[in-house]
């Protein structure tokens, strides 16, 4: 159902092209993210937030951000990749 939403996100900025990526496998690379998200449109930037402390490393998951050039492309990626 379209009512089912995964994770949490803030739609407060109607112009943002950024997507927050949570629960990333620590083995995934920015190159791999570029290949997956780049299918939906041109990207402005990709950033994985690598763990800096033992506590962050112990979580076993990373987070990051993907910024699209166009909001429409980001919305499409969110629709198709949310929860993956």
mmCIF file of the N, C-alpha and C atoms, coordinates in Angstrom:
data_MODEL
# 
_entry.id   MODEL 
# 
loop_
_atom_site.group_PDB 
_atom_site.id 
_atom_site.type_symbol 
_atom_site.label_atom_id 
_atom_site.label_alt_id 
_atom_site.label_comp_id 
_atom_site.label_asym_id 
_atom_site.label_entity_id 
_atom_site.label_seq_id 
_atom_site.pdbx_PDB_ins_code 
_atom_site.Cartn_x 
_atom_site.Cartn_y 
_atom_site.Cartn_z 
_atom_site.occupancy 
_atom_site.B_iso_or_equiv 
_atom_site.pdbx_formal_charge 
_atom_site.auth_seq_id 
_atom_site.auth_comp_id 
_atom_site.auth_asym_id 
_atom_site.auth_atom_id 
_atom_site.pdbx_PDB_model_num 
ATOM 1   N N  . UNK A 1 1  ? 0.841  -1.195 0.000   1.00 0.00 ? 1  UNK A N  1 
ATOM 2   C CA . UNK A 1 1  ? 0.000  0.000  0.000   1.00 0.00 ? 1  UNK A CA 1 
ATOM 3   C C  . UNK A 1 1  ? 0.873  1.240  0.000   1.00 0.00 ? 1  UNK A C  1 
ATOM 4   N N  . UNK A 1 2  ? 0.411  2.293  -0.656  1.00 0.00 ? 2  UNK A N  1 
ATOM 5   C CA . UNK A 1 2  ? 1.162  3.549  -0.698  1.00 0.00 ? 2  UNK A CA 1 
ATOM 6   C C  . UNK A 1 2  ? 1.208  4.218  0.666   1.00 0.00 ? 2  UNK A C  1 
ATOM 7   N N  . UNK A 1 3  ? 0.317  3.809  1.563   1.00 0.00 ? 3  UNK A N  1 
ATOM 8   C CA . UNK A 1 3  ? 0.294  4.414  2.888   1.00 0.00 ? 3  UNK A CA 1 
ATOM 9   C C  . UNK A 1 3  ? 1.452  3.925  3.750   1.00 0.00 ? 3  UNK A C  1 
ATOM 10  N N  . UNK A 1 4  ? 2.042  2.789  3.377   1.00 0.00 ? 4  UNK A N  1 
ATOM 11  C CA . UNK A 1 4  ? 3.145  2.229  4.145   1.00 0.00 ? 4  UNK A CA 1 
ATOM 12  C C  . UNK A 1 4  ? 4.412  3.021  3.849   1.00 0.00 ? 4  UNK A C  1 
ATOM 13  N N  . UNK A 1 5  ? 5.003  3.595  4.882   1.00 0.00 ? 5  UNK A N  1 
ATOM 14  C CA . UNK A 1 5  ? 6.221  4.394  4.710   1.00 0.00 ? 5  UNK A CA 1 
ATOM 15  C C  . UNK A 1 5  ? 7.355  3.741  5.481   1.00 0.00 ? 5  UNK A C  1 
ATOM 16  N N  . UNK A 1 6  ? 8.538  3.731  4.893   1.00 0.00 ? 6  UNK A N  1 
ATOM 17  C CA . UNK A 1 6  ? 9.714  3.154  5.548   1.00 0.00 ? 6  UNK A CA 1 
ATOM 18  C C  . UNK A 1 6  ? 10.576 4.276  6.101   1.00 0.00 ? 6  UNK A C  1 
ATOM 19  N N  . UNK A 1 7  ? 11.160 4.040  7.244   1.00 0.00 ? 7  UNK A N  1 
ATOM 20  C CA . UNK A 1 7  ? 12.087 5.005  7.809   1.00 0.00 ? 7  UNK A CA 1 
ATOM 21  C C  . UNK A 1 7  ? 11.392 6.295  8.178   1.00 0.00 ? 7  UNK A C  1 
ATOM 22  N N  . UNK A 1 8  ? 12.180 7.338  8.314   1.00 0.00 ? 8  UNK A N  1 
ATOM 23  C CA . UNK A 1 8  ? 11.613 8.644  8.618   1.00 0.00 ? 8  UNK A CA 1 
ATOM 24  C C  . UNK A 1 8  ? 12.273 9.658  7.718   1.00 0.00 ? 8  UNK A C  1 
ATOM 25  N N  . UNK A 1 9  ? 11.516 10.633 7.331   1.00 0.00 ? 9  UNK A N  1 
ATOM 26  C CA . UNK A 1 9  ? 12.080 11.682 6.498   1.00 0.00 ? 9  UNK A CA 1 
ATOM 27  C C  . UNK A 1 9  ? 11.292 12.950 6.682   1.00 0.00 ? 9  UNK A C  1 
ATOM 28  N N  . UNK A 1 10 ? 11.904 14.052 6.333   1.00 0.00 ? 10 UNK A N  1 
ATOM 29  C CA . UNK A 1 10 ? 11.318 15.368 6.534   1.00 0.00 ? 10 UNK A CA 1 
ATOM 30  C C  . UNK A 1 10 ? 11.045 15.989 5.176   1.00 0.00 ? 10 UNK A C  1 
ATOM 31  N N  . UNK A 1 11 ? 9.788  16.230 4.881   1.00 0.00 ? 11 UNK A N  1 
ATOM 32  C CA . UNK A 1 11 ? 9.417  16.872 3.620   1.00 0.00 ? 11 UNK A CA 1 
ATOM 33  C C  . UNK A 1 11 ? 9.268  18.376 3.787   1.00 0.00 ? 11 UNK A C  1 
ATOM 34  N N  . UNK A 1 12 ? 9.893  18.926 4.838   1.00 0.00 ? 12 UNK A N  1 
ATOM 35  C CA . UNK A 1 12 ? 9.700  20.329 5.167   1.00 0.00 ? 12 UNK A CA 1 
ATOM 36  C C  . UNK A 1 12 ? 10.219 21.314 4.130   1.00 0.00 ? 12 UNK A C  1 
ATOM 37  N N  . UNK A 1 13 ? 11.215 20.943 3.341   1.00 0.00 ? 13 UNK A N  1 
ATOM 38  C CA . UNK A 1 13 ? 11.772 21.850 2.337   1.00 0.00 ? 13 UNK A CA 1 
ATOM 39  C C  . UNK A 1 13 ? 11.298 21.399 0.960   1.00 0.00 ? 13 UNK A C  1 
ATOM 40  N N  . UNK A 1 14 ? 10.368 22.134 0.359   1.00 0.00 ? 14 UNK A N  1 
ATOM 41  C CA . UNK A 1 14 ? 9.800  21.693 -0.923  1.00 0.00 ? 14 UNK A CA 1 
ATOM 42  C C  . UNK A 1 14 ? 10.757 21.833 -2.103  1.00 0.00 ? 14 UNK A C  1 
ATOM 43  N N  . UNK A 1 15 ? 11.938 22.410 -1.870  1.00 0.00 ? 15 UNK A N  1 
ATOM 44  C CA . UNK A 1 15 ? 12.887 22.570 -2.976  1.00 0.00 ? 15 UNK A CA 1 
ATOM 45  C C  . UNK A 1 15 ? 14.109 21.663 -2.862  1.00 0.00 ? 15 UNK A C  1 
ATOM 46  N N  . UNK A 1 16 ? 14.236 20.948 -1.751  1.00 0.00 ? 16 UNK A N  1 
ATOM 47  C CA . UNK A 1 16 ? 15.446 20.149 -1.561  1.00 0.00 ? 16 UNK A CA 1 
ATOM 48  C C  . UNK A 1 16 ? 15.566 19.042 -2.606  1.00 0.00 ? 16 UNK A C  1 
ATOM 49  N N  . UNK A 1 17 ? 16.794 18.745 -2.956  1.00 0.00 ? 17 UNK A N  1 
ATOM 50  C CA . UNK A 1 17 ? 17.058 17.630 -3.873  1.00 0.00 ? 17 UNK A CA 1 
ATOM 51  C C  . UNK A 1 17 ? 17.835 16.529 -3.152  1.00 0.00 ? 17 UNK A C  1 
ATOM 52  N N  . UNK A 1 18 ? 17.995 16.678 -1.837  1.00 0.00 ? 18 UNK A N  1 
ATOM 53  C CA . UNK A 1 18 ? 18.755 15.719 -1.028  1.00 0.00 ? 18 UNK A CA 1 
ATOM 54  C C  . UNK A 1 18 ? 17.889 14.569 -0.553  1.00 0.00 ? 18 UNK A C  1 
ATOM 55  N N  . UNK A 1 19 ? 18.448 13.369 -0.597  1.00 0.00 ? 19 UNK A N  1 
ATOM 56  C CA . UNK A 1 19 ? 17.832 12.208 0.032   1.00 0.00 ? 19 UNK A CA 1 
ATOM 57  C C  . UNK A 1 19 ? 18.766 11.711 1.124   1.00 0.00 ? 19 UNK A C  1 
ATOM 58  N N  . UNK A 1 20 ? 18.213 11.436 2.290   1.00 0.00 ? 20 UNK A N  1 
ATOM 59  C CA . UNK A 1 20 ? 18.963 10.823 3.376   1.00 0.00 ? 20 UNK A CA 1 
ATOM 60  C C  . UNK A 1 20 ? 18.932 9.315  3.178   1.00 0.00 ? 20 UNK A C  1 
ATOM 61  N N  . UNK A 1 21 ? 20.090 8.684  3.299   1.00 0.00 ? 21 UNK A N  1 
ATOM 62  C CA . UNK A 1 21 ? 20.189 7.234  3.172   1.00 0.00 ? 21 UNK A CA 1 
ATOM 63  C C  . UNK A 1 21 ? 20.568 6.663  4.526   1.00 0.00 ? 21 UNK A C  1 
ATOM 64  N N  . UNK A 1 22 ? 19.689 5.878  5.087   1.00 0.00 ? 22 UNK A N  1 
ATOM 65  C CA . UNK A 1 22 ? 19.965 5.269  6.382   1.00 0.00 ? 22 UNK A CA 1 
ATOM 66  C C  . UNK A 1 22 ? 20.198 3.777  6.222   1.00 0.00 ? 22 UNK A C  1 
ATOM 67  N N  . UNK A 1 23 ? 20.795 3.180  7.244   1.00 0.00 ? 23 UNK A N  1 
ATOM 68  C CA . UNK A 1 23 ? 20.940 1.730  7.307   1.00 0.00 ? 23 UNK A CA 1 
ATOM 69  C C  . UNK A 1 23 ? 21.755 1.167  6.138   1.00 0.00 ? 23 UNK A C  1 
ATOM 70  N N  . UNK A 1 24 ? 22.788 1.895  5.719   1.00 0.00 ? 24 UNK A N  1 
ATOM 71  C CA . UNK A 1 24 ? 23.625 1.430  4.606   1.00 0.00 ? 24 UNK A CA 1 
ATOM 72  C C  . UNK A 1 24 ? 24.576 0.330  5.060   1.00 0.00 ? 24 UNK A C  1 
ATOM 73  N N  . UNK A 1 25 ? 24.695 -0.688 4.252   1.00 0.00 ? 25 UNK A N  1 
ATOM 74  C CA . UNK A 1 25 ? 25.685 -1.728 4.494   1.00 0.00 ? 25 UNK A CA 1 
ATOM 75  C C  . UNK A 1 25 ? 27.072 -1.078 4.487   1.00 0.00 ? 25 UNK A C  1 
ATOM 76  N N  . UNK A 1 26 ? 27.917 -1.362 5.486   1.00 0.00 ? 26 UNK A N  1 
ATOM 77  C CA . UNK A 1 26 ? 29.234 -0.717 5.537   1.00 0.00 ? 26 UNK A CA 1 
ATOM 78  C C  . UNK A 1 26 ? 30.134 -1.045 4.351   1.00 0.00 ? 26 UNK A C  1 
ATOM 79  N N  . UNK A 1 27 ? 29.785 -2.084 3.581   1.00 0.00 ? 27 UNK A N  1 
ATOM 80  C CA . UNK A 1 27 ? 30.612 -2.438 2.425   1.00 0.00 ? 27 UNK A CA 1 
ATOM 81  C C  . UNK A 1 27 ? 30.241 -1.654 1.169   1.00 0.00 ? 27 UNK A C  1 
ATOM 82  N N  . UNK A 1 28 ? 29.099 -0.957 1.195   1.00 0.00 ? 28 UNK A N  1 
ATOM 83  C CA . UNK A 1 28 ? 28.676 -0.236 -0.010  1.00 0.00 ? 28 UNK A CA 1 
ATOM 84  C C  . UNK A 1 28 ? 29.571 0.987  -0.222  1.00 0.00 ? 28 UNK A C  1 
ATOM 85  N N  . UNK A 1 29 ? 29.845 1.286  -1.477  1.00 0.00 ? 29 UNK A N  1 
ATOM 86  C CA . UNK A 1 29 ? 30.724 2.412  -1.808  1.00 0.00 ? 29 UNK A CA 1 
ATOM 87  C C  . UNK A 1 29 ? 29.918 3.540  -2.447  1.00 0.00 ? 29 UNK A C  1 
ATOM 88  N N  . UNK A 1 30 ? 30.525 4.713  -2.496  1.00 0.00 ? 30 UNK A N  1 
ATOM 89  C CA . UNK A 1 30 ? 29.879 5.849  -3.148  1.00 0.00 ? 30 UNK A CA 1 
ATOM 90  C C  . UNK A 1 30 ? 29.687 5.564  -4.642  1.00 0.00 ? 30 UNK A C  1 
ATOM 91  N N  . UNK A 1 31 ? 30.613 4.829  -5.231  1.00 0.00 ? 31 UNK A N  1 
ATOM 92  C CA . UNK A 1 31 ? 30.487 4.445  -6.642  1.00 0.00 ? 31 UNK A CA 1 
ATOM 93  C C  . UNK A 1 31 ? 29.234 3.588  -6.855  1.00 0.00 ? 31 UNK A C  1 
ATOM 94  N N  . UNK A 1 32 ? 29.013 2.637  -5.965  1.00 0.00 ? 32 UNK A N  1 
ATOM 95  C CA . UNK A 1 32 ? 27.826 1.783  -6.082  1.00 0.00 ? 32 UNK A CA 1 
ATOM 96  C C  . UNK A 1 32 ? 26.545 2.600  -5.916  1.00 0.00 ? 32 UNK A C  1 
ATOM 97  N N  . UNK A 1 33 ? 26.550 3.535  -4.976  1.00 0.00 ? 33 UNK A N  1 
ATOM 98  C CA . UNK A 1 33 ? 25.381 4.394  -4.794  1.00 0.00 ? 33 UNK A CA 1 
ATOM 99  C C  . UNK A 1 33 ? 25.136 5.234  -6.042  1.00 0.00 ? 33 UNK A C  1 
ATOM 100 N N  . UNK A 1 34 ? 26.218 5.704  -6.667  1.00 0.00 ? 34 UNK A N  1 
ATOM 101 C CA . UNK A 1 34 ? 26.094 6.492  -7.889  1.00 0.00 ? 34 UNK A CA 1 
ATOM 102 C C  . UNK A 1 34 ? 25.417 5.673  -8.981  1.00 0.00 ? 34 UNK A C  1 
ATOM 103 N N  . UNK A 1 35 ? 25.787 4.402  -9.086  1.00 0.00 ? 35 UNK A N  1 
ATOM 104 C CA . UNK A 1 35 ? 25.200 3.542  -10.119 1.00 0.00 ? 35 UNK A CA 1 
ATOM 105 C C  . UNK A 1 35 ? 23.712 3.311  -9.858  1.00 0.00 ? 35 UNK A C  1 
ATOM 106 N N  . UNK A 1 36 ? 23.338 3.096  -8.596  1.00 0.00 ? 36 UNK A N  1 
ATOM 107 C CA . UNK A 1 36 ? 21.938 2.822  -8.263  1.00 0.00 ? 36 UNK A CA 1 
ATOM 108 C C  . UNK A 1 36 ? 21.086 4.083  -8.422  1.00 0.00 ? 36 UNK A C  1 
ATOM 109 N N  . UNK A 1 37 ? 21.509 5.178  -7.782  1.00 0.00 ? 37 UNK A N  1 
ATOM 110 C CA . UNK A 1 37 ? 20.687 6.387  -7.787  1.00 0.00 ? 37 UNK A CA 1 
ATOM 111 C C  . UNK A 1 37 ? 20.788 7.145  -9.100  1.00 0.00 ? 37 UNK A C  1 
ATOM 112 N N  . UNK A 1 38 ? 21.913 7.006  -9.788  1.00 0.00 ? 38 UNK A N  1 
ATOM 113 C CA . UNK A 1 38 ? 22.110 7.693  -11.055 1.00 0.00 ? 38 UNK A CA 1 
ATOM 114 C C  . UNK A 1 38 ? 21.148 7.242  -12.145 1.00 0.00 ? 38 UNK A C  1 
ATOM 115 N N  . UNK A 1 39 ? 20.508 6.094  -11.957 1.00 0.00 ? 39 UNK A N  1 
ATOM 116 C CA . UNK A 1 39 ? 19.507 5.620  -12.916 1.00 0.00 ? 39 UNK A CA 1 
ATOM 117 C C  . UNK A 1 39 ? 18.301 6.544  -12.963 1.00 0.00 ? 39 UNK A C  1 
ATOM 118 N N  . UNK A 1 40 ? 18.110 7.335  -11.911 1.00 0.00 ? 40 UNK A N  1 
ATOM 119 C CA . UNK A 1 40 ? 16.915 8.173  -11.809 1.00 0.00 ? 40 UNK A CA 1 
ATOM 120 C C  . UNK A 1 40 ? 17.157 9.606  -12.265 1.00 0.00 ? 40 UNK A C  1 
ATOM 121 N N  . UNK A 1 41 ? 18.394 9.948  -12.560 1.00 0.00 ? 41 UNK A N  1 
ATOM 122 C CA . UNK A 1 41 ? 18.697 11.292 -13.049 1.00 0.00 ? 41 UNK A CA 1 
ATOM 123 C C  . UNK A 1 41 ? 20.076 11.730 -12.610 1.00 0.00 ? 41 UNK A C  1 
ATOM 124 N N  . UNK A 1 42 ? 20.523 12.880 -13.155 1.00 0.00 ? 42 UNK A N  1 
ATOM 125 C CA . UNK A 1 42 ? 21.864 13.378 -12.831 1.00 0.00 ? 42 UNK A CA 1 
ATOM 126 C C  . UNK A 1 42 ? 22.010 13.726 -11.345 1.00 0.00 ? 42 UNK A C  1 
ATOM 127 N N  . UNK A 1 43 ? 23.155 13.349 -10.793 1.00 0.00 ? 43 UNK A N  1 
ATOM 128 C CA . UNK A 1 43 ? 23.425 13.575 -9.373  1.00 0.00 ? 43 UNK A CA 1 
ATOM 129 C C  . UNK A 1 43 ? 24.343 14.770 -9.174  1.00 0.00 ? 43 UNK A C  1 
ATOM 130 N N  . UNK A 1 44 ? 24.079 15.528 -8.125  1.00 0.00 ? 44 UNK A N  1 
ATOM 131 C CA . UNK A 1 44 ? 24.953 16.646 -7.751  1.00 0.00 ? 44 UNK A CA 1 
ATOM 132 C C  . UNK A 1 44 ? 26.071 16.156 -6.830  1.00 0.00 ? 44 UNK A C  1 
ATOM 133 N N  . UNK A 1 45 ? 25.728 15.254 -5.899  1.00 0.00 ? 45 UNK A N  1 
ATOM 134 C CA . UNK A 1 45 ? 26.746 14.753 -4.967  1.00 0.00 ? 45 UNK A CA 1 
ATOM 135 C C  . UNK A 1 45 ? 26.267 13.492 -4.268  1.00 0.00 ? 45 UNK A C  1 
ATOM 136 N N  . UNK A 1 46 ? 27.245 12.768 -3.763  1.00 0.00 ? 46 UNK A N  1 
ATOM 137 C CA . UNK A 1 46 ? 27.000 11.565 -2.970  1.00 0.00 ? 46 UNK A CA 1 
ATOM 138 C C  . UNK A 1 46 ? 27.976 11.605 -1.806  1.00 0.00 ? 46 UNK A C  1 
ATOM 139 N N  . UNK A 1 47 ? 27.488 11.311 -0.614  1.00 0.00 ? 47 UNK A N  1 
ATOM 140 C CA . UNK A 1 47 ? 28.367 11.316 0.550   1.00 0.00 ? 47 UNK A CA 1 
ATOM 141 C C  . UNK A 1 47 ? 27.956 10.224 1.518   1.00 0.00 ? 47 UNK A C  1 
ATOM 142 N N  . UNK A 1 48 ? 28.859 9.306  1.782   1.00 0.00 ? 48 UNK A N  1 
ATOM 143 C CA . UNK A 1 48 ? 28.653 8.325  2.851   1.00 0.00 ? 48 UNK A CA 1 
ATOM 144 C C  . UNK A 1 48 ? 29.302 8.894  4.105   1.00 0.00 ? 48 UNK A C  1 
ATOM 145 N N  . UNK A 1 49 ? 28.560 8.865  5.197   1.00 0.00 ? 49 UNK A N  1 
ATOM 146 C CA . UNK A 1 49 ? 29.085 9.349  6.470   1.00 0.00 ? 49 UNK A CA 1 
ATOM 147 C C  . UNK A 1 49 ? 29.792 8.161  7.141   1.00 0.00 ? 49 UNK A C  1 
ATOM 148 N N  . UNK A 1 50 ? 31.104 8.066  6.926   1.00 0.00 ? 50 UNK A N  1 
ATOM 149 C CA . UNK A 1 50 ? 31.870 6.946  7.466   1.00 0.00 ? 50 UNK A CA 1 
ATOM 150 C C  . UNK A 1 50 ? 31.968 7.065  8.981   1.00 0.00 ? 50 UNK A C  1 
ATOM 151 N N  . UNK A 1 51 ? 31.927 5.933  9.703   1.00 0.00 ? 51 UNK A N  1 
ATOM 152 C CA . UNK A 1 51 ? 31.981 5.987  11.167  1.00 0.00 ? 51 UNK A CA 1 
ATOM 153 C C  . UNK A 1 51 ? 33.298 6.586  11.652  1.00 0.00 ? 51 UNK A C  1 
ATOM 154 N N  . UNK A 1 52 ? 33.193 7.462  12.656  1.00 0.00 ? 52 UNK A N  1 
ATOM 155 C CA . UNK A 1 52 ? 34.389 8.107  13.197  1.00 0.00 ? 52 UNK A CA 1 
ATOM 156 C C  . UNK A 1 52 ? 34.713 7.654  14.611  1.00 0.00 ? 52 UNK A C  1 
ATOM 157 N N  . UNK A 1 53 ? 33.780 6.985  15.234  1.00 0.00 ? 53 UNK A N  1 
ATOM 158 C CA . UNK A 1 53 ? 34.031 6.540  16.611  1.00 0.00 ? 53 UNK A CA 1 
ATOM 159 C C  . UNK A 1 53 ? 33.783 5.042  16.707  1.00 0.00 ? 53 UNK A C  1 
ATOM 160 N N  . UNK A 1 54 ? 34.268 4.455  17.796  1.00 0.00 ? 54 UNK A N  1 
ATOM 161 C CA . UNK A 1 54 ? 34.030 3.019  18.014  1.00 0.00 ? 54 UNK A CA 1 
ATOM 162 C C  . UNK A 1 54 ? 32.539 2.736  18.130  1.00 0.00 ? 54 UNK A C  1 
ATOM 163 N N  . UNK A 1 55 ? 31.807 3.669  18.737  1.00 0.00 ? 55 UNK A N  1 
ATOM 164 C CA . UNK A 1 55 ? 30.356 3.496  18.894  1.00 0.00 ? 55 UNK A CA 1 
ATOM 165 C C  . UNK A 1 55 ? 29.677 3.446  17.516  1.00 0.00 ? 55 UNK A C  1 
ATOM 166 N N  . UNK A 1 56 ? 30.084 4.350  16.615  1.00 0.00 ? 56 UNK A N  1 
ATOM 167 C CA . UNK A 1 56 ? 29.511 4.353  15.267  1.00 0.00 ? 56 UNK A CA 1 
ATOM 168 C C  . UNK A 1 56 ? 29.891 3.085  14.502  1.00 0.00 ? 56 UNK A C  1 
ATOM 169 N N  . UNK A 1 57 ? 31.127 2.630  14.663  1.00 0.00 ? 57 UNK A N  1 
ATOM 170 C CA . UNK A 1 57 ? 31.563 1.394  13.996  1.00 0.00 ? 57 UNK A CA 1 
ATOM 171 C C  . UNK A 1 57 ? 30.789 0.193  14.525  1.00 0.00 ? 57 UNK A C  1 
ATOM 172 N N  . UNK A 1 58 ? 30.500 0.197  15.819  1.00 0.00 ? 58 UNK A N  1 
ATOM 173 C CA . UNK A 1 58 ? 29.813 -0.933 16.446  1.00 0.00 ? 58 UNK A CA 1 
ATOM 174 C C  . UNK A 1 58 ? 28.381 -1.088 15.926  1.00 0.00 ? 58 UNK A C  1 
ATOM 175 N N  . UNK A 1 59 ? 27.795 -0.002 15.444  1.00 0.00 ? 59 UNK A N  1 
ATOM 176 C CA . UNK A 1 59 ? 26.434 -0.076 14.901  1.00 0.00 ? 59 UNK A CA 1 
ATOM 177 C C  . UNK A 1 59 ? 26.362 -0.997 13.688  1.00 0.00 ? 59 UNK A C  1 
ATOM 178 N N  . UNK A 1 60 ? 27.458 -1.058 12.921  1.00 0.00 ? 60 UNK A N  1 
ATOM 179 C CA . UNK A 1 60 ? 27.509 -1.947 11.770  1.00 0.00 ? 60 UNK A CA 1 
ATOM 180 C C  . UNK A 1 60 ? 26.721 -1.443 10.577  1.00 0.00 ? 60 UNK A C  1 
ATOM 181 N N  . UNK A 1 61 ? 26.264 -0.223 10.609  1.00 0.00 ? 61 UNK A N  1 
ATOM 182 C CA . UNK A 1 61 ? 25.525 0.386  9.500   1.00 0.00 ? 61 UNK A CA 1 
ATOM 183 C C  . UNK A 1 61 ? 25.975 1.829  9.354   1.00 0.00 ? 61 UNK A C  1 
ATOM 184 N N  . UNK A 1 62 ? 25.971 2.309  8.118   1.00 0.00 ? 62 UNK A N  1 
ATOM 185 C CA . UNK A 1 62 ? 26.322 3.700  7.849   1.00 0.00 ? 62 UNK A CA 1 
ATOM 186 C C  . UNK A 1 62 ? 25.105 4.453  7.341   1.00 0.00 ? 62 UNK A C  1 
ATOM 187 N N  . UNK A 1 63 ? 25.259 5.759  7.233   1.00 0.00 ? 63 UNK A N  1 
ATOM 188 C CA . UNK A 1 63 ? 24.224 6.565  6.607   1.00 0.00 ? 63 UNK A CA 1 
ATOM 189 C C  . UNK A 1 63 ? 24.910 7.472  5.585   1.00 0.00 ? 63 UNK A C  1 
ATOM 190 N N  . UNK A 1 64 ? 24.118 8.159  4.809   1.00 0.00 ? 64 UNK A N  1 
ATOM 191 C CA . UNK A 1 64 ? 24.699 9.040  3.802   1.00 0.00 ? 64 UNK A CA 1 
ATOM 192 C C  . UNK A 1 64 ? 23.641 9.896  3.155   1.00 0.00 ? 64 UNK A C  1 
ATOM 193 N N  . UNK A 1 65 ? 24.064 10.613 2.124   1.00 0.00 ? 65 UNK A N  1 
ATOM 194 C CA . UNK A 1 65 ? 23.182 11.527 1.411   1.00 0.00 ? 65 UNK A CA 1 
ATOM 195 C C  . UNK A 1 65 ? 23.453 11.448 -0.086  1.00 0.00 ? 65 UNK A C  1 
ATOM 196 N N  . UNK A 1 66 ? 22.391 11.551 -0.860  1.00 0.00 ? 66 UNK A N  1 
ATOM 197 C CA . UNK A 1 66 ? 22.501 11.679 -2.306  1.00 0.00 ? 66 UNK A CA 1 
ATOM 198 C C  . UNK A 1 66 ? 21.749 12.950 -2.678  1.00 0.00 ? 66 UNK A C  1 
ATOM 199 N N  . UNK A 1 67 ? 22.383 13.809 -3.449  1.00 0.00 ? 67 UNK A N  1 
ATOM 200 C CA . UNK A 1 67 ? 21.723 15.027 -3.931  1.00 0.00 ? 67 UNK A CA 1 
ATOM 201 C C  . UNK A 1 67 ? 21.563 14.935 -5.447  1.00 0.00 ? 67 UNK A C  1 
ATOM 202 N N  . UNK A 1 68 ? 20.349 15.122 -5.886  1.00 0.00 ? 68 UNK A N  1 
ATOM 203 C CA . UNK A 1 68 ? 20.052 15.124 -7.317  1.00 0.00 ? 68 UNK A CA 1 
ATOM 204 C C  . UNK A 1 68 ? 20.139 16.532 -7.869  1.00 0.00 ? 68 UNK A C  1 
ATOM 205 N N  . UNK A 1 69 ? 20.313 16.656 -9.162  1.00 0.00 ? 69 UNK A N  1 
ATOM 206 C CA . UNK A 1 69 ? 20.290 17.963 -9.815  1.00 0.00 ? 69 UNK A CA 1 
ATOM 207 C C  . UNK A 1 69 ? 18.854 18.496 -9.862  1.00 0.00 ? 69 UNK A C  1 
ATOM 208 N N  . UNK A 1 70 ? 17.881 17.583 -10.001 1.00 0.00 ? 70 UNK A N  1 
ATOM 209 C CA . UNK A 1 70 ? 16.471 17.974 -10.108 1.00 0.00 ? 70 UNK A CA 1 
ATOM 210 C C  . UNK A 1 70 ? 15.645 17.262 -9.053  1.00 0.00 ? 70 UNK A C  1 
ATOM 211 N N  . UNK A 1 71 ? 14.756 18.008 -8.417  1.00 0.00 ? 71 UNK A N  1 
ATOM 212 C CA . UNK A 1 71 ? 13.913 17.428 -7.372  1.00 0.00 ? 71 UNK A CA 1 
ATOM 213 C C  . UNK A 1 71 ? 13.051 16.280 -7.911  1.00 0.00 ? 71 UNK A C  1 
ATOM 214 N N  . UNK A 1 72 ? 12.514 16.436 -9.106  1.00 0.00 ? 72 UNK A N  1 
ATOM 215 C CA . UNK A 1 72 ? 11.649 15.384 -9.665  1.00 0.00 ? 72 UNK A CA 1 
ATOM 216 C C  . UNK A 1 72 ? 12.370 14.037 -9.699  1.00 0.00 ? 72 UNK A C  1 
ATOM 217 N N  . UNK A 1 73 ? 13.653 14.052 -10.055 1.00 0.00 ? 73 UNK A N  1 
ATOM 218 C CA . UNK A 1 73 ? 14.432 12.811 -10.108 1.00 0.00 ? 73 UNK A CA 1 
ATOM 219 C C  . UNK A 1 73 ? 14.599 12.227 -8.702  1.00 0.00 ? 73 UNK A C  1 
ATOM 220 N N  . UNK A 1 74 ? 14.839 13.093 -7.729  1.00 0.00 ? 74 UNK A N  1 
ATOM 221 C CA . UNK A 1 74 ? 14.969 12.639 -6.343  1.00 0.00 ? 74 UNK A CA 1 
ATOM 222 C C  . UNK A 1 74 ? 13.677 12.038 -5.826  1.00 0.00 ? 74 UNK A C  1 
ATOM 223 N N  . UNK A 1 75 ? 12.552 12.653 -6.185  1.00 0.00 ? 75 UNK A N  1 
ATOM 224 C CA . UNK A 1 75 ? 11.254 12.122 -5.759  1.00 0.00 ? 75 UNK A CA 1 
ATOM 225 C C  . UNK A 1 75 ? 11.004 10.746 -6.367  1.00 0.00 ? 75 UNK A C  1 
ATOM 226 N N  . UNK A 1 76 ? 11.397 10.580 -7.621  1.00 0.00 ? 76 UNK A N  1 
ATOM 227 C CA . UNK A 1 76 ? 11.229 9.284  -8.285  1.00 0.00 ? 76 UNK A CA 1 
ATOM 228 C C  . UNK A 1 76 ? 12.098 8.220  -7.629  1.00 0.00 ? 76 UNK A C  1 
ATOM 229 N N  . UNK A 1 77 ? 13.348 8.583  -7.327  1.00 0.00 ? 77 UNK A N  1 
ATOM 230 C CA . UNK A 1 77 ? 14.253 7.633  -6.668  1.00 0.00 ? 77 UNK A CA 1 
ATOM 231 C C  . UNK A 1 77 ? 13.691 7.244  -5.301  1.00 0.00 ? 77 UNK A C  1 
ATOM 232 N N  . UNK A 1 78 ? 13.180 8.221  -4.558  1.00 0.00 ? 78 UNK A N  1 
ATOM 233 C CA . UNK A 1 78 ? 12.603 7.941  -3.242  1.00 0.00 ? 78 UNK A CA 1 
ATOM 234 C C  . UNK A 1 78 ? 11.443 6.969  -3.376  1.00 0.00 ? 78 UNK A C  1 
ATOM 235 N N  . UNK A 1 79 ? 10.601 7.195  -4.361  1.00 0.00 ? 79 UNK A N  1 
ATOM 236 C CA . UNK A 1 79 ? 9.425  6.339  -4.568  1.00 0.00 ? 79 UNK A CA 1 
ATOM 237 C C  . UNK A 1 79 ? 9.841  4.887  -4.845  1.00 0.00 ? 79 UNK A C  1 
ATOM 238 N N  . UNK A 1 80 ? 10.869 4.713  -5.677  1.00 0.00 ? 80 UNK A N  1 
ATOM 239 C CA . UNK A 1 80 ? 11.230 3.358  -6.101  1.00 0.00 ? 80 UNK A CA 1 
ATOM 240 C C  . UNK A 1 80 ? 12.250 2.675  -5.181  1.00 0.00 ? 80 UNK A C  1 
ATOM 241 N N  . UNK A 1 81 ? 13.055 3.457  -4.463  1.00 0.00 ? 81 UNK A N  1 
ATOM 242 C CA . UNK A 1 81 ? 14.118 2.847  -3.656  1.00 0.00 ? 81 UNK A CA 1 
ATOM 243 C C  . UNK A 1 81 ? 13.851 2.882  -2.158  1.00 0.00 ? 81 UNK A C  1 
ATOM 244 N N  . UNK A 1 82 ? 12.819 3.581  -1.729  1.00 0.00 ? 82 UNK A N  1 
ATOM 245 C CA . UNK A 1 82 ? 12.541 3.686  -0.297  1.00 0.00 ? 82 UNK A CA 1 
ATOM 246 C C  . UNK A 1 82 ? 12.315 2.304  0.300   1.00 0.00 ? 82 UNK A C  1 
ATOM 247 N N  . UNK A 1 83 ? 13.091 1.969  1.318   1.00 0.00 ? 83 UNK A N  1 
ATOM 248 C CA . UNK A 1 83 ? 12.965 0.680  1.979   1.00 0.00 ? 83 UNK A CA 1 
ATOM 249 C C  . UNK A 1 83 ? 13.866 -0.402 1.414   1.00 0.00 ? 83 UNK A C  1 
ATOM 250 N N  . UNK A 1 84 ? 14.589 -0.098 0.338   1.00 0.00 ? 84 UNK A N  1 
ATOM 251 C CA . UNK A 1 84 ? 15.494 -1.102 -0.262  1.00 0.00 ? 84 UNK A CA 1 
ATOM 252 C C  . UNK A 1 84 ? 16.745 -1.260 0.571   1.00 0.00 ? 84 UNK A C  1 
# 
